[in-house]
């Protein structure tokens, strides 16, 4: 496959997944902002979201104050924010348009219709009156895109690069969603948790479609340690870091070439650390530090994939 075609497929999938995960992170904050809390606690939650998304500096350049509605506007509809939902879904469509001949008609129509529907929804007052409903729509369109891709496309290298982009992005964003709490200054200690923290963790589990899964696996009270174990080490949890790395390694193997051996080994070591890791060791090292290292490794892995398979990133 031509590297430019692979590049468009890879980034179409990454941008679609990024839009979904941005919606998931925003929805957690919208839900928790409704809990009884001081203005400073509310602002701290939004500040943590911007920080873990590496958008605090860009936000400060455009806004004088830190308000929830401003953060939502910045992360949803701001075209200058390359990680906003509007920017991501626009880029996903543009990448899909560039390789229409590689995609099935159904896959292209999902990308195009999502972009058209987004324009109509943002012209209404839905984002102001019911932001959670808008975020659910973003998640639904992402699910639809993945389902149509797997249901209509030949299982060849095109699908491998789409899956590779999807799961690299999902691994990155699951780590960020889990780290938002700690980025905001919380501790790893269950004893120090307040009642509000338990509401937060429940909302976070729902944001990654993990609340029912948690109840099925643990059948007990929600604790940060078990949530961390579920979202990091459980290979049967679809959005966990281990599940994502399983998919990354598998799809890298399918598209391997003469120069990708080191990248495969790098991905394999990252998966092995998760596969044989223990949550007690992770918490002893510090969850925030572990997630920070993982994010750095995922960034490096993305660069290696670009170097070995795709159009080289601009220096």
C-alpha positions in Angstrom: 0.0 0.0 0.0 1.2 3.5 -0.8 2.4 5.4 2.3 0.2 8.3 1.5 -2.9 6.1 1.3 -2.0 4.4 4.6 -1.4 7.9 6.1 -4.9 9.1 5.2 -6.5 5.9 6.6 -4.5 6.0 9.8 -5.4 9.6 10.5 -9.0 9.3 9.5 -9.3 6.7 12.3 -7.3 8.7 14.8 -9.3 11.8 14.3 -12.6 9.9 14.6 -11.4 8.3 17.8 -10.0 11.6 19.2 -13.4 13.3 18.7 -15.1 10.5 20.6 -12.7 10.6 23.4 -12.8 14.4 23.7 -16.6 14.0 24.0 -16.1 11.4 26.7 -13.7 13.6 28.8 -16.0 16.6 28.5 -19.0 14.6 29.5 -17.3 13.5 32.7 -16.6 17.2 33.6 -20.2 18.3 32.7 -21.6 15.5 35.0 -19.3 16.2 37.9 -19.7 20.0 37.6 -23.3 19.5 38.7 -22.2 18.1 42.1 -22.1 20.4 45.1 -18.7 22.1 45.2 -17.0 25.5 45.4 -16.2 27.6 42.4 -12.5 26.8 42.9 -13.2 23.0 42.9 -15.3 23.4 39.7 -12.5 25.5 38.0 -9.9 22.9 39.1 -11.8 20.2 37.3 -11.9 22.2 34.0 -8.2 23.2 34.5 -7.2 19.5 34.9 -9.1 18.6 31.7 -7.2 21.3 29.8 -3.9 20.3 31.4 -4.1 16.6 30.6 -5.1 17.5 27.0 -2.1 19.8 26.8 -4.4 22.7 25.8 -4.0 25.0 28.8 -1.7 27.4 27.1 -3.8 27.6 23.9 -6.9 28.2 26.0 -5.3 31.0 28.0 -4.3 32.8 24.9 -8.0 33.1 23.9 -9.9 33.4 27.2 -9.4 35.6 30.2 -11.3 33.4 32.6 -11.9 29.7 33.2 -15.5 28.8 32.9 -17.1 25.5 32.0 -19.0 26.9 29.0 -15.8 28.5 27.6 -13.9 25.2 27.9 -16.7 23.3 26.2 -16.8 25.9 23.4 -13.0 25.7 23.0 -12.9 21.9 22.9 -16.0 21.4 20.8 -16.3 24.1 18.1 -13.1 26.2 18.0 -11.5 25.6 14.6 -8.2 27.0 15.8 -7.9 24.2 18.3 -6.7 21.2 16.3 -8.0 18.8 18.9 -11.5 20.2 19.1 -14.4 18.0 18.0 -15.1 20.2 15.0 -11.5 20.1 13.9 -11.2 16.3 14.4 -14.4 15.4 12.5 -13.5 17.8 9.7 -10.0 16.3 9.4 -11.5 12.7 9.6 -13.8 13.6 6.6 -10.9 15.2 4.6 -8.7 12.2 5.1 -11.6 9.9 4.1 -12.3 12.1 1.0 -8.7 11.7 -0.1 -9.0 7.9 -0.2 -12.6 7.4 -1.3 -11.5 4.8 -3.8 -10.1 2.7 -0.9 -13.1 2.9 1.3 -16.5 1.3 0.7 -19.4 3.7 -0.1 -20.9 3.1 3.3 -17.7 4.1 5.2 -17.4 7.3 3.2 -21.1 8.2 3.6 -20.8 7.8 7.4 -17.8 10.2 7.6 -19.5 12.7 5.3 -22.9 12.5 7.0 -21.3 12.9 10.4 -19.7 16.1 9.2 -22.9 17.5 7.7 -25.0 16.6 10.8 -22.4 18.2 13.0 -22.9 21.5 11.3 -26.6 21.4 11.8 -26.3 20.5 15.5 -23.8 23.2 16.2 -26.1 25.8 14.6 -28.8 24.8 17.1 -28.6 25.5 20.8 -28.1 21.9 21.7 -24.5 22.4 23.0 -25.7 25.1 25.4 -29.0 23.4 26.6 -27.9 19.8 26.7 -24.2 19.2 26.1 -24.4 15.6 27.2 -26.8 14.8 24.4 -24.4 16.3 21.9 -21.5 14.2 23.4 -23.6 11.1 23.1 -24.2 11.9 19.4 -20.4 12.2 18.8 -19.8 8.8 20.5 -22.6 7.2 18.5 -21.2 8.4 15.2 -17.8 7.0 16.1 -19.3 3.6 17.0 -21.2 3.7 13.7 -18.0 4.4 11.8 -16.2 1.5 13.3 -19.1 -0.9 12.8 -19.5 0.0 9.2 -15.8 -0.3 8.6 -15.6 -3.8 10.0 -18.9 -4.8 8.4 -18.3 -3.7 4.8 -14.5 -3.5 4.1 -12.2 -6.2 3.0 -9.9 -7.3 5.8 -6.7 -6.1 4.1 -4.0 -3.6 4.9 -6.5 -0.7 4.7 -8.4 -2.1 7.7 -5.2 -2.8 9.5 -4.1 0.8 9.3 -7.5 2.0 10.3 -7.4 -0.2 13.3 -3.9 0.8 14.1 -4.8 4.4 14.2 -8.0 3.7 16.2 -6.2 1.8 19.0 -3.2 4.0 19.3 -5.5 7.0 19.8 -7.7 5.1 22.2 -4.8 4.0 24.3 -3.6 7.6 24.5 -7.0 8.9 25.5 -7.9 6.2 28.0 -4.7 7.0 29.8 -5.6 10.7 29.7 -9.2 10.1 31.0 -7.8 8.1 33.9 -5.2 10.6 34.6 -7.5 13.7 34.7 -8.4 13.0 38.3 -4.7 12.8 39.4 -3.7 15.8 37.2 -6.2 17.8 39.2 -4.3 17.1 42.4 -6.1 14.0 43.9 -4.2 11.4 45.8 -4.0 7.6 45.2 -5.3 6.9 48.7 -8.8 5.4 49.0 -9.0 6.6 52.6 -8.7 10.2 51.5 -11.6 10.0 49.1 -14.7 12.2 49.7 -18.3 11.3 48.7 -17.9 13.6 45.7 -14.9 11.5 44.5 -17.1 8.4 44.4 -19.6 10.2 42.2 -16.7 11.3 40.0 -15.3 7.7 39.6 -18.8 6.5 38.7 -19.2 9.2 36.1 -15.7 8.4 34.7 -16.6 4.7 34.4 -19.7 5.6 32.5 -17.7 7.8 30.2 -15.6 4.8 29.0 -18.7 2.5 28.9 -17.3 0.7 31.9 -19.8 1.0 34.7 -21.7 -2.2 33.9 -18.5 -4.0 33.2 -17.1 -2.9 36.5 -20.1 -4.2 38.3 -19.9 -7.5 36.5 -16.2 -8.0 37.1 -15.9 -6.8 40.8 -19.5 -6.9 42.1 -18.4 -4.5 44.9 -18.0 -0.9 45.8 -16.2 1.4 43.4 -12.6 2.0 44.3 -9.8 3.9 42.4 -7.5 0.9 42.5 -10.0 -1.4 40.9 -10.9 1.2 38.3 -7.2 1.6 37.5 -6.8 -2.2 37.2 -9.9 -2.4 34.9 -8.7 0.4 32.6 -5.0 -0.6 32.5 -4.6 -4.3 32.9 -7.8 -6.1 31.9 -7.4 -7.4 28.4 -11.1 -8.2 28.2 -12.1 -4.6 28.8 -12.4 -3.0 25.3 -11.0 0.4 26.2 -8.2 -0.8 28.6 -4.6 0.0 27.8 -3.8 -3.7 27.5 -6.7 -4.3 25.1 -5.6 -1.4 22.9 -2.0 -2.6 22.9 -3.1 -6.1 21.9 -4.8 -4.6 18.9 -1.8 -2.4 18.1 0.7 -5.3 18.2 -1.6 -7.5 16.1 -2.1 -4.9 13.4 1.5 -3.9 13.3 2.3 -7.6 12.7 -0.1 -7.6 9.7 1.5 -4.6 8.0 5.1 -5.3 8.9 7.8 -4.3 6.4 11.6 -4.5 6.1 12.2 -1.5 8.5 9.5 -2.1 11.1 11.1 -4.7 13.3 12.3 -2.2 16.0 8.8 -0.6 16.1 7.2 -4.1 16.6 9.7 -4.8 19.4 8.9 -1.4 21.0 5.2 -2.1 20.9 5.7 -5.7 22.1 7.6 -4.5 25.2 4.9 -1.9 26.0 2.3 -4.6 25.8 4.3 -7.0 27.9 4.6 -4.5 30.7 0.8 -4.3 30.8 0.3 -8.0 30.3 2.5 -9.0 33.2 1.9 -6.0 35.4 0.2 -5.9 38.8 -1.9 -3.1 40.0 -0.2 -3.1 43.4 3.1 -2.4 41.7 1.6 0.4 39.6 0.0 2.1 42.6 3.3 1.8 44.5 5.1 3.5 41.7 2.4 6.1 41.5 -0.5 6.0 39.0 0.1 9.4 37.6 3.8 8.7 37.0 2.9 5.3 35.3 0.4 7.0 33.0 2.8 9.8 32.2 5.4 7.2 31.1 2.8 5.3 29.1 1.7 8.5 27.3 5.3 9.3 26.4 5.7 5.7 25.0 2.5 6.0 23.0 3.7 9.2 21.5 7.0 7.6 20.6 5.2 4.6 19.1 3.1 6.9 17.0 6.3 8.6 15.7 7.8 5.2 14.9 4.7 4.1 13.0 4.8 7.4 11.0 8.5 6.8 10.2 8.1 3.2 9.1 4.8 3.3 7.3 3.3 6.7 6.7 4.1 10.1 5.2 6.9 11.4 7.5 5.9 14.0 10.0 7.1 17.6 9.4 10.2 18.4 11.5 
